[in-house]
Amino acid sequence: MSPQDIQAIVLSLKVATAGTLLSLPLGIATAYVLVFTRVPGRALLEGLVNLPLVLPPVVIGYLLLLLFGQSGALGPVLRFFDLRIIFTLKGAIIASAVVGFPLLVRSIRIGMEGIDEQYLQAARTLGAKWWDSMYTIILPLSGPAIVAGMTLMFARSLGEFGATIILAGNIPGVTQTIPLAIYEYTNTPGGDSMALSLCLVSMGLSFVVLLISEASARSFRKR
């Protein structure tokens, strides 16, 4: 593989890892709100969270471009703090996080919905506050679901293409991830062999992620 291919692999891992870790606290909080609260507009929140699942990634990328562009809704704020999102690694991370976020929330929500309500009632009877129940009951029992959600989001981020190329572009060494590099090779004469090599790398990484997820799930079950 060329140094550019190695850079694409490293960038893919960076983007997927950063997007997953940065989204995790918000994903847990969102799932908690959807499961354990009855706040007004909960149905609207649920619809917004799941919207990236049904929208084409290119549409998501274009909407993010309108949001983070120099003349976009957040343009003045970004200029004030001298931040640039478009065509940067930060843009690639944001794009992958937005696309994969619904998978994270959905998995965590399923885990939280499976918690026996009697545990929480007993905790409240003993005087536990919501944060005590969160750290001693909800998070431990939701552990397998959290790991599964992180795995799904990480794998989805590794394969993200549409939103990333719109928001972050396809700049080698800066924003070019594995899917973008494969796309470039498929449009280059004689690049089929290199595209196939990156496809095999992507499949291998995804398989390793699944193995780690299964091992983590077995560890939680033993505990």
Secondary structure, 3 states (H helix, E strand, C coil): CCHHHHHHHHHHHHHHHHHHHHHHHHHHHHHHHHHHCCCCCHHHHHHHHHHHHHCCHHHHHHHHHHHHCCCCCCHHHHHHCCCCCCCCHHHHHHHHHHHHHHHHHHHHHHHHHCCCHHHHHHHHHCCCCHHHHHHHHHHHHCHHHHHHHHHHHHHHHHCCCHHHHHHCCCCCCCCCCHHHHHHHHHCCCCCHHHHHHHHHHHHHHHHHHHHHHHHHHHHHHHC
